[in-house]
Amino acid sequence: MAIAGDSQYHVLAVDDSLIDRMLIERLLKTSSYQVTTVDSGSKALEFLGLADDDGNNDPPSVSPDHQEVQVNLIITDYCMPGMTGYDLLKKVKQESSSLKDIPVVIMSSENVPSRISRCLEEGAEEFFQKPVQLADMKRLIPHLLKSKSKEHQPEQEQQQQQQSHQYQQHQQQQQQQANNKRKAMDEAVSPDNRRPRFSGLTVV
């Protein structure tokens, strides 16, 4: 596993081929992305903080600190031993409510329409034909922007709720003040508070 780059966008690249990992890492770094590379789907799940239930007893290859790094996009090879890129896609999209919004891009050296359709139906954003080109990196931008916007959406919703609550409190205070003012005016002009009339006087 390797972590490189310094950017607001963090991409997790998954490929069992060392040459392909080096290539995708170089392309992502050239595009100013922060990059983490792993060589298997199970190690990708480790990095994401998901347990691999496939009986893999290998010792963890990722430190706990790395699991706390925010991932904005996953790009993974389709054909890998053990867990395929398609299996990784399904685990991310179906088994984790906290990770399902992370965009996933599938790479493959084989252009198989049924494979492409299956991945897109499971939630993949793109399907890249290998070898990946620098121009393909530009196609990641809309998905990264969408990931960032979803990341900040809960904060925006919380702010809106707070603003709505503050507005309601302000409205209630104004209504209470208006009621108190109206009550004071009513008491001031009530018959009990008016100047008493003199009665029983005899005109001489």
Secondary structure, DSSP 8 states (H G I E B T S, - for coil): -EEE---S-EEEEE-S-HHHHHHHHHHHHHTT-EEEEESSHHHHHHHHT----S-------S-HHHHTS---EEEEES--SSS-HHHHHHHHHHS-TTTTTS-EEEEESS--HHHHHHHHHTT-SEEEESS--HHHHHTTHHHHHHHHHHHHHHHHHHHHHHHHHHHHHHHHHHHHHHHHHHHHHHHHTSGGGS-----S----
